[in-house]
Amino acid sequence: MTDVERIVTIICEVGKLPEVGPDQDLQEAGFTSMSVLQLLVELEDAFGVSIPDDKYMACHTPNDLSHMIESLRVKEVA
């Protein structure tokens, strides 16, 4: 499973959504601000990173989240 697929799975579970595409805007998909905190916690646990709020807020799609998480991993390794 790719990182994007894992992210999509987590988004669907947390947001109780039937499906989300990798380039689909999360707000347009019906993801609400009520689930944002839970989503951050789930993503941090799944990928072993700490996600700053400002970086998360700049992400609108699962692909955006994947790129951001990858950049955080690189920083943590360096």
Buried (B, 14 or more C-beta within 10 A) or exposed (E): EEBBEBBBBBBBEBBEBEEBEBEBEBEEBEBEEEBBEEBBEBBBEBBEBEBEEEBBEEBBBBBBBBBBBEEBBEEEEE
